[in-house]
């Protein structure tokens, strides 16, 4: 039984971040991509083997995606006003991506 987890295991990280830059918001959106990948991998494991560990991993990943989405939603307005137009586009793309990734987590948890 292999349960994938992304390499950054800091569960509380989004709540404790103090450095509010556009780079941090972008990094969190990329981290969310890895978490969503883990959700889909663990869903496959759950469907193939009825793995309790995979279910727990899915639940944890979904909660982390929720935390990251909330953090990005809270800090995006301040960050977007302090950057160039091209960086603002990058931040808006991050916001769109995290919304979709969080939705993926919700849907997978609903199936699990």
N, C-alpha and C positions, 0 to 999 in steps of 0.2 A: 504494500500500500504506500503510494507516494503522494503526499500532500504538499503542493507547492505553496510557498510563501515568498513574497518579495524580500529582497535582502535587507531593506531598512525596516527593522522590527519595532521602531519606536511608536507605539500605539498612541501616546498622548502628544506627539510632536505638534500637530496643528494647533493645539490649544496653548502651547508654551512658546510659540514663536514670537520673538520680539522684533526681529529685523524685518520690517514691512517694506520690501522693495518689489519691483516688478519681477526681478529675477527669482525671488522666493515664491511668488505666486505662480510663475511659469514652472518652476521646479516641482511645486506641489501638483500641478496639473499633469506633469510627466509621471510623477509618482502614482497618481491616480490611474494612469494607463497601465502601469505594472500591476496594480491591485486588481483592476478589471480583468486583466489577463489571468491572474490567479483565480478569480471568481469563475471564469469559464473553464479553466483547467480542473478546478475542484468540482464543478458541476458535472463534468464528464466522469470524473472519479466516482461521484455520488451515484450517477445513473448506472455506471458499469458494475460497481461493487457494493452499493448501499452503504458506503463508508460513513460512519458517524463523524470521524475526524474531518472528512471533506465537508460535511454539513456545518460543523463548527467553524471551519476555516471560511466557508462562504459567509456565514453570519458575521464573523469578525471583519472580513473584508468589506462587507456592506456597511457596517458601522463606521469603519474608517473612511470609506468613500463619503458617507454623510458628513463626517467631521470636516473633511477637506473641502467639500462643497460649501458648507456653512462658513468656513474660514475665508475662502475665496470670495464668497458673496459679501461678507462683511468688509473686507479690505480692498476690494477692487475699486470702488469709487475714489478713494483717496489716492491709490496708486496710479490710476488712469489719468488723473489730472496733473501728474508730475512728470510725465514722460512725453517723448516725441510722438508724432502721429504714427510712425511705423511701429513703435513699441506699444502704442495704444491698440493697434490692430492685433498685435501678438497677444496682448492681455485679453482682448475680447474673444479671440479664438480659444484661449485657455478657458475662459468662462463658459463658452458654448460646449467645449469638450467635456469639462467636468460635469456639466448638467446632464449630458448624454451618458457619461460613464456612471454617474450616480443612478440614473434610470436603469441602466443595465444591471447594476447591483440589486436594485429593488425587484426587477423582473426575475432574475435568477433566484433570489431568495424566495419569491413567491412560488416558483416551481419546485424548489427544494422542499 
